[in-house]
């Protein structure tokens, strides 16, 4: 326990310094009195004066006692800090410029680090997240979603997982409790929460069998929706709400940290029908799959097993699964892998900004130190050594940096909220971005490091100049010679080099962005306004009613003044949403596996191409006569024509799509 007693003494030196000093003075007086009494006993005249002479300087012994107790450096630090505050108070302009410069650097770095920590460095908020993996089908080397038949075969045959769960995203309309609202929902298998290792904070999770077609409709609300729409009322558990006009029972409230697969509003169970799980649907890949590795199993072992299962499925169904493999990726890597490089590039860029700020303040500090040479010369003449001068200058730099750090953290708090608000909707784990103890520690470390960094040059230079040089420099017309000038020139060169590096990177990014804006997207977005809607399956249960709704909507839009044309499509260009299918070309042998023709499909109305400004290179577009009951027609892209009809005219060719040729 010796170390504890030592630590307690050091702490007392900080929190009760006056009592410690008083005890030390009393101890010194006691030794003096004892020495004087000893001399008086032997008949010495003027014993007190002789005792003082023999004892020596009391201050020297006090300094030695502080050295032994470890308190001298604290006392000197206190003195240096008080002196630094007085010196900085006399240079308000210098302080204002320096604090503002450092605040911008610290604030930018802290804000970006908070994003990097929240997105990349923080573990997923699930039980033992290192054992969670994402499982994807791989076609021609590109990852793809999985098909329901493949998923059920994986779950039946794989032994490397304690559980496999599937999910997909869609939208739903909440009605019957205030204003109607369109929400994002995740449709998941009933074991989804079990695989993640999370349970609702109120109510219960899904039970086995609740993803069957005949099971009652149940829903788990997100914490955000529960608080925003239902006032965080726990009595919502067990109540029925209307989702797409279907009565649905609320059974639980998800924990706040659950935002998987994205920032969804609610979770409902999947309801695969007979067509979804039929062998002919094995090529329809539209669900995401996650798994939890079983105890004692490794990622490499699970990958080997899944590859064996993929080979087995290809042999059983060569038409859909020939050349189709599987890829296992740690779930965290699957979520954040795409944004890792951009975020680290951004962190490096703000790091350069911080270096520029340090070099700028170092140059200002060097000039200011040169202007204080007479003051420093007096300190040297009074006995201050080079190390003492350097420590004083470094203390001033750190105090100045702490001021910039405090302002920088306040700026970072505002910047972090702005970054989260402006972040793309698909930025993973954006809700985990906030200032916490680690971020504050980063800001403190960056602040102290920057103070030492920009204070090192003037401190070293201040320690090297002797008293004679300082006194000569303080004379009218005298200078410090070429050394100070060379240092300032070196700092200017370093600052310009860092700025050029940063500007070059920014210029390349701006150039890339400018080129992206000049890429022809294949349509004209000018003066085009879009909106989306989802029809209730209760009010519009069949295609006839859905078609009638679309016809009425288009008629009203086209009759609205200022609208020249209007169209409806299942999804917009470049939106990332849609669906794909395989097809066969009439007159050619049917292919299978990776060789089977496939395409992304968009269903659209007659005026869609004119409304979107999509030119037709050959043939015709849709007309009002292209309706249900007539011969189906299709418009293909130029890329599809190049790939599947490289040496012939595709106009008039007949396709047999996945809707009609069994999958």
C-alpha positions as CSV (number, residue, x, y, z in Angstrom):
1,X,0.0,0.0,0.0
2,X,3.1,2.2,-0.2
3,X,2.0,3.5,-3.6
4,X,-1.4,4.5,-2.2
5,X,0.1,6.5,0.6
6,X,2.4,8.2,-1.9
7,X,-0.5,9.0,-4.1
8,X,-2.5,10.4,-1.2
9,X,0.4,12.7,-0.2
10,X,0.6,14.0,-3.8
11,X,-3.1,14.6,-3.9
12,X,-2.9,16.6,-0.6
13,X,-0.2,18.8,-2.1
14,X,-2.7,19.8,-4.8
15,X,-6.0,20.1,-2.8
16,X,-4.6,21.4,0.5
17,X,-1.3,23.2,-0.5
18,X,-1.6,25.9,2.1
19,X,-1.8,23.4,5.0
20,X,1.2,21.5,3.7
21,X,3.2,24.8,3.4
22,X,2.2,25.7,6.9
23,X,3.3,22.4,8.3
24,X,6.6,22.7,6.5
25,X,7.2,26.2,8.0
26,X,6.4,24.9,11.5
27,X,8.8,22.0,11.0
28,X,11.6,24.4,9.9
29,X,11.0,26.7,12.9
30,X,11.1,23.6,15.2
31,X,14.5,22.6,13.9
32,X,15.8,26.2,14.3
33,X,14.5,26.4,17.9
34,X,16.1,23.0,18.8
35,X,19.4,24.2,17.4
36,X,19.2,27.5,19.3
37,X,18.4,25.7,22.6
38,X,21.3,23.3,22.1
39,X,23.7,26.3,21.6
40,X,22.3,28.2,24.6
41,X,22.8,25.1,26.8
42,X,26.5,25.3,26.1
43,X,26.6,29.0,26.9
44,X,26.9,30.4,23.4
45,X,26.1,34.0,23.1
46,X,23.5,35.1,20.5
47,X,22.5,31.4,20.0
48,X,19.6,32.2,17.6
49,X,21.8,34.1,15.1
50,X,24.4,31.3,15.2
51,X,21.7,28.7,14.8
52,X,20.4,30.5,11.7
53,X,24.0,30.7,10.3
54,X,24.6,27.0,10.9
55,X,21.1,25.9,9.6
56,X,21.6,27.8,6.4
57,X,18.8,29.2,4.1
58,X,15.4,28.1,5.1
59,X,14.1,28.5,1.6
60,X,16.7,26.0,0.3
61,X,15.6,23.4,2.7
62,X,11.9,24.1,1.8
63,X,12.7,23.6,-1.9
64,X,14.5,20.3,-1.1
65,X,11.5,19.2,1.0
66,X,9.2,20.0,-2.0
67,X,11.5,18.0,-4.2
68,X,11.3,15.0,-1.9
69,X,7.6,15.3,-1.5
70,X,7.1,15.8,-5.3
71,X,5.3,19.1,-4.9
72,X,7.9,21.5,-6.3
73,X,6.9,20.9,-9.9
74,X,3.3,21.5,-8.9
75,X,4.2,24.8,-7.4
76,X,6.2,25.9,-10.4
77,X,3.4,24.8,-12.7
78,X,1.0,26.9,-10.8
79,X,3.4,29.9,-11.0
80,X,3.9,29.3,-14.7
81,X,0.2,29.1,-15.3
82,X,-0.6,32.3,-13.4
83,X,2.2,34.1,-15.2
84,X,1.0,32.7,-18.6
85,X,-2.5,34.1,-17.9
86,X,-1.1,37.5,-17.1
87,X,1.1,37.6,-20.2
88,X,-1.7,36.4,-22.5
89,X,-4.1,39.0,-21.0
90,X,-1.7,41.7,-22.3
91,X,-1.9,40.4,-25.9
92,X,-5.7,40.2,-26.5
93,X,-5.4,40.5,-30.3
94,X,-2.9,37.7,-30.5
95,X,-5.0,35.6,-28.2
96,X,-8.2,36.2,-30.2
97,X,-6.6,35.2,-33.5
98,X,-4.9,32.2,-32.0
99,X,-7.9,30.9,-30.2
100,X,-10.1,31.3,-33.3
101,X,-7.6,29.5,-35.4
102,X,-7.2,26.7,-33.0
103,X,-10.9,26.5,-32.4
104,X,-11.6,25.9,-36.1
105,X,-8.9,23.1,-36.2
106,X,-10.0,21.4,-33.0
107,X,-13.7,21.8,-33.8
108,X,-13.4,20.3,-37.3
109,X,-11.2,17.4,-36.1
110,X,-13.5,16.6,-33.1
111,X,-16.6,16.7,-35.2
112,X,-15.2,14.4,-37.9
113,X,-13.7,12.1,-35.3
114,X,-17.1,11.8,-33.6
115,X,-18.5,10.6,-36.9
116,X,-15.6,8.2,-37.4
117,X,-16.0,6.8,-33.9
118,X,-19.8,6.5,-34.2
119,X,-19.8,4.8,-37.6
120,X,-16.5,2.9,-37.7
121,X,-14.9,2.5,-34.3
122,X,-18.0,1.7,-32.1
123,X,-19.1,-1.9,-31.8
124,X,-22.5,-2.8,-33.1
125,X,-25.0,-2.5,-30.1
126,X,-25.9,-6.1,-30.2
127,X,-25.0,-9.1,-28.1
128,X,-21.5,-10.4,-29.1
129,X,-21.5,-8.5,-32.4
130,X,-18.3,-10.1,-33.6
131,X,-20.2,-13.3,-34.3
132,X,-22.8,-11.7,-36.5
133,X,-22.3,-12.1,-40.3
134,X,-24.1,-11.0,-43.4
135,X,-24.6,-13.8,-46.0
136,X,-25.0,-12.8,-49.7
137,X,-25.3,-14.7,-52.9
138,X,-22.6,-14.0,-55.4
139,X,-23.3,-14.0,-59.1
140,X,-20.5,-13.4,-61.6
141,X,-18.4,-12.0,-58.7
142,X,-20.9,-9.5,-57.6
143,X,-22.8,-9.8,-54.3
144,X,-26.6,-10.1,-54.6
145,X,-29.5,-10.6,-52.3
146,X,-30.8,-14.1,-51.6
147,X,-33.9,-15.9,-52.7
148,X,-36.3,-17.3,-50.2
149,X,-35.8,-20.9,-51.4
150,X,-32.0,-20.5,-51.0
151,X,-32.5,-19.0,-47.5
152,X,-34.6,-21.9,-46.3
153,X,-32.1,-24.4,-47.7
154,X,-29.3,-22.6,-45.9
155,X,-31.1,-22.6,-42.6
156,X,-31.9,-26.3,-42.9
157,X,-28.4,-27.5,-44.0
158,X,-25.9,-25.1,-42.4
159,X,-24.5,-26.3,-39.0
160,X,-22.2,-23.3,-38.4
161,X,-24.9,-21.0,-37.2
162,X,-27.0,-20.8,-34.1
163,X,-29.6,-18.9,-36.2
164,X,-30.2,-17.4,-39.6
165,X,-32.7,-14.6,-40.2
166,X,-34.0,-12.8,-43.2
167,X,-35.3,-9.3,-43.8
168,X,-36.4,-6.9,-46.5
169,X,-37.5,-3.3,-46.5
170,X,-40.8,-1.8,-47.6
171,X,-43.2,1.0,-46.7
172,X,-46.5,1.0,-44.9
173,X,-49.2,3.6,-44.1
174,X,-50.2,4.3,-40.5
175,X,-53.8,5.4,-40.3
176,X,-56.5,5.6,-37.7
177,X,-54.4,7.4,-35.0
178,X,-54.0,11.0,-36.1
179,X,-52.7,12.1,-39.5
180,X,-51.9,9.4,-41.9
181,X,-48.1,8.8,-42.1
182,X,-46.0,6.7,-44.5
183,X,-43.4,4.7,-42.5
184,X,-40.5,2.5,-43.4
185,X,-40.8,-1.1,-42.2
186,X,-38.5,-4.0,-42.0
187,X,-40.2,-7.4,-42.7
188,X,-38.2,-10.0,-40.8
189,X,-38.4,-13.6,-39.9
190,X,-39.6,-14.4,-36.4
191,X,-36.1,-15.2,-35.1
192,X,-34.7,-11.8,-36.2
193,X,-34.4,-10.3,-32.7
194,X,-33.0,-13.6,-31.3
195,X,-30.2,-13.7,-33.9
196,X,-29.2,-10.1,-33.1
197,X,-29.3,-10.9,-29.4
198,X,-31.8,-8.1,-28.5
199,X,-35.2,-8.0,-27.0
200,X,-37.8,-5.2,-26.8
201,X,-37.5,-2.9,-23.8
202,X,-41.3,-3.1,-23.5
203,X,-43.6,-6.0,-24.4
204,X,-42.1,-9.0,-26.1
205,X,-40.4,-10.1,-29.3
206,X,-41.7,-12.2,-32.1
207,X,-42.6,-15.8,-31.4
208,X,-41.9,-18.8,-33.6
209,X,-44.6,-19.2,-36.2
210,X,-45.6,-15.6,-36.2
211,X,-44.2,-15.3,-39.7
212,X,-46.7,-17.8,-41.1
213,X,-49.3,-16.6,-43.6
214,X,-52.1,-17.6,-41.2
215,X,-50.6,-16.0,-38.1
216,X,-52.1,-12.8,-36.6
217,X,-50.4,-9.5,-37.7
218,X,-48.1,-8.2,-35.0
219,X,-45.6,-5.3,-35.0
220,X,-42.7,-4.0,-32.9
221,X,-42.4,-0.2,-32.9
222,X,-39.1,1.6,-33.0
223,X,-38.2,3.8,-30.0
224,X,-38.4,6.9,-32.1
225,X,-41.8,6.2,-33.5
226,X,-43.1,5.2,-30.1
227,X,-42.0,8.5,-28.6
228,X,-42.9,10.7,-31.6
229,X,-46.3,9.3,-32.5
230,X,-47.6,7.7,-29.3
231,X,-46.0,9.9,-26.6
232,X,-43.9,7.1,-25.2
233,X,-47.1,5.6,-23.7
234,X,-46.4,2.0,-22.4
235,X,-50.1,1.3,-22.7
236,X,-49.6,1.0,-26.5
237,X,-48.6,-2.6,-25.9
238,X,-51.5,-4.8,-26.8
239,X,-53.4,-2.1,-28.7
240,X,-54.4,-2.4,-32.3
241,X,-53.2,0.1,-34.9
242,X,-54.0,0.2,-38.6
243,X,-51.1,-0.4,-41.0
244,X,-52.1,-0.3,-44.7
245,X,-55.7,-0.5,-43.2
246,X,-54.9,-4.0,-41.7
247,X,-55.5,-4.2,-37.9
248,X,-52.1,-5.0,-36.4
249,X,-51.3,-5.6,-32.7
250,X,-48.4,-3.8,-31.1
251,X,-46.4,-6.4,-29.1
252,X,-43.2,-4.5,-28.2
253,X,-41.0,-1.4,-28.3
254,X,-37.5,-1.9,-29.7
255,X,-34.5,-0.7,-27.8
256,X,-33.2,2.7,-28.9
257,X,-30.0,1.3,-30.3
258,X,-31.7,-1.0,-32.8
259,X,-31.7,0.7,-36.2
260,X,-31.0,-2.4,-38.3
261,X,-31.1,-2.9,-41.2
262,X,-31.5,0.9,-41.5
263,X,-33.3,3.6,-39.7
264,X,-36.7,1.9,-39.9
265,X,-39.9,2.9,-38.0
266,X,-41.2,-0.6,-37.2
267,X,-40.6,-4.3,-37.6
268,X,-43.2,-6.8,-38.9
269,X,-42.8,-10.5,-39.7
270,X,-42.3,-11.8,-43.2
271,X,-45.1,-13.7,-44.8
272,X,-43.6,-15.8,-47.6
273,X,-46.4,-17.3,-49.7
274,X,-46.3,-20.5,-51.7
275,X,-45.0,-18.7,-54.8
276,X,-42.1,-17.1,-52.9
277,X,-40.7,-20.4,-51.7
278,X,-41.5,-22.4,-54.9
279,X,-38.4,-23.9,-56.6
280,X,-39.2,-21.8,-59.7
281,X,-38.6,-18.7,-57.6
282,X,-35.0,-19.6,-56.7
283,X,-33.7,-17.0,-59.1
284,X,-35.8,-14.2,-57.5
285,X,-33.2,-12.7,-55.1
286,X,-34.7,-10.0,-52.9
287,X,-34.1,-10.7,-49.2
288,X,-31.1,-10.0,-47.0
289,X,-29.8,-12.7,-44.7
290,X,-27.8,-12.4,-41.4
291,X,-26.5,-15.2,-39.2
292,X,-25.0,-15.7,-35.8
293,X,-22.0,-18.1,-35.7
294,X,-22.5,-21.0,-33.4
295,X,-20.2,-21.4,-30.3
296,X,-16.9,-22.8,-31.4
297,X,-17.4,-22.0,-35.1
298,X,-15.2,-19.6,-37.1
299,X,-16.0,-17.4,-40.0
300,X,-13.6,-19.3,-42.3
301,X,-15.2,-22.6,-41.3
302,X,-18.7,-21.2,-41.9
303,X,-17.6,-19.9,-45.3
304,X,-16.3,-23.3,-46.3
305,X,-19.6,-24.9,-45.3
306,X,-21.7,-22.4,-47.2
307,X,-19.6,-22.9,-50.3
308,X,-20.3,-26.6,-50.1
309,X,-24.0,-25.9,-49.7
310,X,-23.9,-23.6,-52.8
311,X,-22.3,-26.3,-54.9
312,X,-25.0,-28.7,-53.7
313,X,-27.8,-26.3,-54.7
314,X,-26.2,-25.6,-58.1
315,X,-26.3,-29.4,-58.8
316,X,-29.9,-29.6,-57.6
317,X,-31.1,-26.6,-59.6
318,X,-28.6,-25.8,-62.4
319,X,-30.9,-23.4,-64.1
320,X,-31.0,-20.9,-61.3
321,X,-27.9,-21.7,-59.2
322,X,-25.1,-22.6,-61.7
323,X,-22.2,-20.3,-60.9
324,X,-23.9,-18.9,-57.8
325,X,-21.8,-18.9,-54.7
326,X,-22.1,-17.4,-51.2
327,X,-20.0,-14.8,-49.4
328,X,-19.9,-14.3,-45.6
329,X,-18.9,-10.9,-44.3
330,X,-18.8,-9.7,-40.7
331,X,-21.9,-7.7,-40.2
332,X,-20.1,-4.5,-39.1
333,X,-17.9,-4.7,-42.2
334,X,-20.9,-5.2,-44.4
335,X,-22.6,-2.1,-42.9
336,X,-19.7,0.3,-42.8
337,X,-17.2,-1.0,-45.3
338,X,-18.4,1.3,-48.1
339,X,-17.9,4.5,-46.1
340,X,-14.6,3.6,-44.3
341,X,-12.3,5.1,-47.0
342,X,-14.3,8.4,-47.5
343,X,-14.5,9.0,-43.7
344,X,-10.8,8.4,-43.2
345,X,-10.0,10.7,-46.2
346,X,-12.1,13.3,-44.5
347,X,-10.4,12.8,-41.2
348,X,-7.0,13.2,-42.9
349,X,-8.1,16.4,-44.6
350,X,-9.2,18.0,-41.3
351,X,-5.9,16.7,-39.8
352,X,-4.1,18.8,-42.4
353,X,-6.2,21.8,-41.4
354,X,-5.1,21.3,-37.8
355,X,-1.5,21.2,-38.8
356,X,-1.9,24.4,-40.8
357,X,-3.5,26.0,-37.7
358,X,-0.6,24.9,-35.5
359,X,2.0,26.2,-38.0
360,X,0.2,29.5,-38.2
361,X,0.0,29.9,-34.4
362,X,3.6,28.8,-34.1
363,X,4.7,31.6,-36.5
364,X,2.7,34.2,-34.5
365,X,4.1,32.8,-31.2
366,X,7.7,33.0,-32.5
367,X,7.2,36.7,-33.5
368,X,5.7,37.4,-30.2
369,X,8.5,35.7,-28.3
370,X,11.0,37.8,-30.2
371,X,9.2,40.9,-29.1
372,X,9.6,39.8,-25.5
373,X,13.3,39.4,-25.5
374,X,14.0,42.2,-23.0
375,X,11.6,40.6,-20.5
376,X,13.1,37.2,-21.0
377,X,16.6,38.6,-20.7
378,X,15.8,40.0,-17.3
379,X,14.6,36.5,-16.2
380,X,17.8,34.9,-17.5
381,X,19.9,37.5,-15.7
382,X,18.0,36.7,-12.5
383,X,19.0,33.0,-12.8
384,X,16.4,31.4,-15.0
385,X,17.9,28.6,-17.1
386,X,17.1,27.7,-20.7
387,X,14.9,24.8,-19.6
388,X,12.9,27.2,-17.3
389,X,12.3,29.7,-20.1
390,X,11.3,26.9,-22.5
391,X,8.8,25.5,-19.9
392,X,7.3,28.9,-19.4
393,X,6.8,29.4,-23.1
394,X,5.3,25.9,-23.5
395,X,3.0,26.6,-20.5
396,X,1.7,29.7,-22.3
397,X,1.2,27.7,-25.5
398,X,-0.8,25.0,-23.7
399,X,-2.9,27.5,-21.9
400,X,-3.6,29.3,-25.2
401,X,-4.4,25.9,-26.8
402,X,-6.8,25.0,-24.0
403,X,-8.7,28.2,-24.7
404,X,-8.9,27.2,-28.4
405,X,-9.9,23.6,-27.4
406,X,-12.8,24.8,-25.2
407,X,-14.1,26.9,-28.1
408,X,-13.4,24.1,-30.5
409,X,-15.5,21.5,-28.5
410,X,-18.4,24.0,-28.4
411,X,-18.0,24.4,-32.2
412,X,-17.8,20.6,-32.6
413,X,-21.1,20.1,-30.7
414,X,-22.8,22.3,-33.3
415,X,-21.0,20.8,-36.2
416,X,-21.7,17.2,-35.1
417,X,-25.5,17.8,-35.0
418,X,-25.2,19.5,-38.4
419,X,-23.3,16.6,-39.9
420,X,-25.8,14.0,-38.6
421,X,-28.7,16.1,-40.0
422,X,-27.1,16.5,-43.4
423,X,-25.8,12.9,-43.6
424,X,-27.1,10.8,-46.4
425,X,-30.0,8.6,-45.4
426,X,-28.0,5.4,-46.1
427,X,-25.1,6.4,-43.7
428,X,-24.9,3.4,-41.4
429,X,-25.1,3.9,-37.6
430,X,-25.6,7.7,-38.0
431,X,-27.6,7.6,-34.7
432,X,-24.5,6.5,-32.9
433,X,-22.7,9.7,-33.7
434,X,-22.5,12.0,-30.6
435,X,-19.9,13.5,-28.3
436,X,-19.0,11.1,-25.5
437,X,-16.1,10.6,-23.2
438,X,-13.8,9.1,-25.9
439,X,-14.5,12.1,-28.2
440,X,-13.8,14.6,-25.4
441,X,-10.6,12.7,-24.5
442,X,-9.6,13.0,-28.2
443,X,-10.4,16.7,-28.1
444,X,-8.3,17.2,-25.0
445,X,-5.4,15.2,-26.3
446,X,-5.5,17.0,-29.6
447,X,-5.6,20.4,-27.7
448,X,-2.6,19.6,-25.5
449,X,-0.7,18.1,-28.4
450,X,-1.3,21.1,-30.6
451,X,-0.2,23.4,-27.8
452,X,3.0,21.5,-27.4
453,X,3.5,21.4,-31.2
454,X,3.1,25.1,-31.9
455,X,4.9,26.0,-28.7
456,X,7.9,23.8,-29.4
457,X,9.6,26.1,-31.9
458,X,9.4,29.4,-29.9
459,X,10.3,27.4,-26.7
460,X,13.4,25.9,-28.2
461,X,14.4,29.2,-29.8
462,X,13.8,31.0,-26.5
463,X,15.9,28.5,-24.6
464,X,18.9,28.8,-27.0
465,X,19.3,32.6,-26.9
466,X,21.5,33.8,-24.0
467,X,21.1,36.8,-21.8
468,X,23.7,38.8,-23.8
469,X,21.9,38.2,-27.0
470,X,18.6,39.2,-25.5
471,X,19.9,42.4,-24.0
472,X,21.6,43.3,-27.3
473,X,18.3,42.5,-29.2
474,X,16.4,44.7,-26.8
475,X,18.5,47.7,-27.8
476,X,17.1,50.1,-30.3
477,X,17.7,48.9,-33.9
478,X,19.1,45.6,-32.8
479,X,17.8,42.3,-34.2
480,X,18.1,38.7,-33.2
481,X,20.1,37.8,-36.2
482,X,19.5,35.4,-39.0
483,X,18.4,32.4,-36.9
484,X,15.0,33.8,-36.0
485,X,14.4,34.9,-39.5
486,X,15.2,31.4,-40.9
487,X,12.8,29.8,-38.4
488,X,10.0,32.1,-39.5
489,X,10.8,31.4,-43.1
490,X,10.7,27.6,-42.5
491,X,7.3,27.9,-40.8
492,X,6.0,29.9,-43.7
493,X,7.3,27.3,-46.2
494,X,5.7,24.5,-44.1
495,X,2.4,26.3,-43.9
496,X,2.3,26.9,-47.7
497,X,3.2,23.3,-48.4
498,X,0.4,22.0,-46.2
499,X,-2.0,24.4,-47.7
500,X,-1.0,23.4,-51.2
501,X,-1.5,19.7,-50.3
502,X,-4.9,20.3,-48.9
503,X,-5.9,22.5,-51.9
504,X,-4.7,19.9,-54.3
505,X,-6.8,17.2,-52.7
506,X,-9.8,19.6,-52.6
507,X,-9.3,20.5,-56.2
508,X,-9.3,16.9,-57.3
509,X,-12.5,16.2,-55.4
510,X,-14.1,19.3,-56.9
511,X,-13.0,18.2,-60.4
512,X,-14.4,14.7,-59.9
513,X,-17.7,16.2,-58.6
514,X,-17.8,18.6,-61.6
515,X,-17.4,15.7,-64.0
516,X,-20.1,13.8,-62.2
517,X,-22.5,16.7,-62.8
518,X,-21.8,16.7,-66.5
519,X,-22.5,13.0,-66.9
520,X,-25.7,12.5,-69.0
521,X,-28.1,10.4,-66.8
522,X,-30.2,9.5,-69.7
523,X,-33.1,11.8,-68.7
524,X,-33.8,15.5,-68.1
525,X,-34.5,16.3,-64.5
526,X,-35.1,20.0,-65.0
527,X,-38.7,21.1,-64.1
528,X,-39.6,17.5,-63.1
529,X,-41.4,17.1,-59.7
530,X,-41.8,13.7,-58.2
531,X,-43.7,12.2,-55.3
532,X,-44.5,8.7,-54.2
533,X,-47.4,6.9,-52.7
534,X,-48.4,3.4,-51.5
535,X,-51.9,2.0,-52.1
536,X,-53.7,0.2,-49.3
537,X,-54.1,-3.5,-50.1
538,X,-57.4,-3.3,-48.3
539,X,-58.9,-0.5,-50.4
540,X,-57.1,-1.5,-53.6
541,X,-56.9,-5.3,-53.4
542,X,-56.7,-6.1,-57.1
543,X,-55.1,-4.8,-60.3
544,X,-58.3,-3.3,-61.6
545,X,-58.7,-0.9,-58.7
546,X,-55.1,0.0,-58.7
547,X,-55.2,0.8,-62.4
548,X,-58.3,2.9,-61.9
549,X,-56.5,4.9,-59.1
550,X,-53.5,5.5,-61.4
551,X,-55.8,6.6,-64.3
552,X,-57.7,9.0,-62.1
553,X,-54.6,10.4,-60.7
554,X,-53.0,11.0,-64.1
555,X,-56.1,12.6,-65.5
556,X,-56.2,15.1,-62.6
557,X,-52.5,15.9,-62.9
558,X,-52.7,16.5,-66.6
559,X,-55.7,18.8,-66.1
560,X,-53.7,20.9,-63.6
561,X,-52.5,24.2,-65.0
562,X,-48.7,24.3,-65.5
563,X,-48.3,20.5,-65.9
564,X,-47.5,19.5,-69.5
565,X,-47.3,15.8,-68.9
566,X,-47.4,13.2,-66.1
567,X,-46.5,9.6,-65.7
568,X,-46.4,6.8,-63.2
569,X,-43.5,4.4,-62.6
570,X,-42.8,1.8,-59.9
571,X,-39.5,3.5,-59.2
572,X,-37.4,6.4,-60.4
573,X,-34.0,6.3,-62.2
574,X,-30.9,6.1,-60.0
575,X,-33.1,5.6,-57.0
576,X,-31.6,2.2,-56.2
577,X,-35.0,0.6,-55.8
578,X,-36.8,-1.7,-58.2
579,X,-36.8,-5.4,-59.1
580,X,-35.2,-7.7,-61.6
581,X,-36.2,-10.7,-63.5
582,X,-34.8,-13.3,-65.9
583,X,-36.0,-13.9,-69.4
584,X,-35.6,-16.0,-72.5
585,X,-35.3,-14.8,-76.1
586,X,-37.8,-16.5,-78.4
587,X,-36.0,-18.6,-80.9
588,X,-32.9,-19.1,-78.9
589,X,-32.0,-22.0,-76.5
590,X,-32.8,-21.2,-72.9
591,X,-29.6,-20.4,-70.9
592,X,-29.2,-21.1,-67.2
593,X,-27.1,-19.8,-64.3
594,X,-25.0,-16.7,-64.9
595,X,-25.6,-17.0,-68.7
596,X,-29.3,-16.6,-68.3
597,X,-30.4,-13.2,-69.5
598,X,-31.6,-10.9,-66.7
599,X,-32.6,-7.3,-66.4
600,X,-33.8,-4.6,-64.0
601,X,-37.4,-3.8,-64.7
602,X,-39.5,-0.7,-64.3
603,X,-43.3,-0.6,-65.0
604,X,-44.4,2.7,-66.4
605,X,-47.4,4.4,-68.0
606,X,-47.7,5.9,-71.5
607,X,-46.4,9.4,-70.9
608,X,-43.5,8.4,-68.5
609,X,-40.8,8.7,-71.1
610,X,-42.0,12.2,-72.3
611,X,-42.4,13.4,-68.7
612,X,-38.9,12.3,-67.7
613,X,-37.3,13.5,-70.9
614,X,-36.0,10.0,-71.9
615,X,-35.3,9.9,-75.6
616,X,-36.2,6.9,-77.7
617,X,-33.4,6.0,-80.1
618,X,-35.5,3.5,-82.1
619,X,-39.0,2.2,-82.2
620,X,-41.9,3.7,-80.2
621,X,-42.9,4.3,-76.6
622,X,-46.0,3.2,-74.7
623,X,-49.4,4.4,-75.8
624,X,-52.8,4.4,-74.2
625,X,-53.7,1.3,-76.1
626,X,-51.0,-0.7,-74.3
627,X,-53.2,-2.0,-71.6
628,X,-54.1,-5.2,-69.8
629,X,-55.7,-7.7,-72.2
630,X,-53.6,-6.5,-75.2
631,X,-50.2,-7.9,-76.4
632,X,-47.6,-7.0,-73.8
633,X,-44.8,-4.7,-75.1
634,X,-41.5,-3.7,-73.6
635,X,-39.0,-0.9,-74.1
636,X,-35.3,-1.9,-73.6
637,X,-32.2,0.1,-72.9
638,X,-29.4,0.7,-75.3
639,X,-27.1,-1.5,-73.0
640,X,-29.6,-4.4,-73.2
641,X,-29.7,-4.1,-77.0
642,X,-25.9,-4.1,-77.2
643,X,-25.6,-7.1,-74.8
644,X,-28.3,-9.4,-76.1
645,X,-28.7,-8.3,-79.7
646,X,-25.2,-7.2,-80.7
647,X,-25.5,-7.9,-84.4
648,X,-29.3,-7.8,-85.1
649,X,-32.2,-5.5,-84.7
650,X,-34.0,-6.0,-81.4
651,X,-37.2,-4.2,-82.5
652,X,-39.9,-6.8,-83.0
653,X,-38.1,-9.6,-81.0
654,X,-40.2,-11.6,-78.5
655,X,-39.1,-12.0,-74.9
656,X,-40.5,-14.6,-72.5
657,X,-40.1,-13.0,-69.1
658,X,-39.9,-14.5,-65.7
659,X,-43.6,-13.8,-65.1
660,X,-44.4,-16.3,-67.9
661,X,-41.7,-18.9,-68.1
662,X,-41.7,-20.4,-64.6
663,X,-39.2,-18.2,-62.8
